Amino acid sequence: MIKDIRQVLNRSRATLWQDMAGGAALMVGLIAMLHLPAIF
């Protein structure tokens, strides 16, 4: 299983930072939406 994970990471190394940035953006959006009702 670790071998498979390493192979996937080696193949997708070019887009890994983009995937992490997208995940972070989704988390920021989720947190913002959850706090939005408290503002109004």
C-alpha positions, -999 to 999 in steps of 0.1 A, spaced: 0 0 0 28 24 8 43 16 -26 11 25 -43 9 58 -24 45 67 -34 37 59 -71 6 81 -70 26 110 -54 54 106 -79 29 107 -108 9 137 -95 38 157 -80 32 185 -106 -4 191 -96 -2 183 -59 3 219 -48 -27 229 -69 -48 202 -52 -37 213 -18 -45 250 -27 -80 239 -39 -86 220 -7 -76 249 14 -99 272 -6 -128 249 0 -121 248 37 -119 286 38 -152 289 19 -169 263 42 -158 282 73 -169 315 59 -203 301 50 -207 286 85 -199 320 101 -220 340 77 -253 337 97 -236 351 128 -228 383 109 -265 391 101 
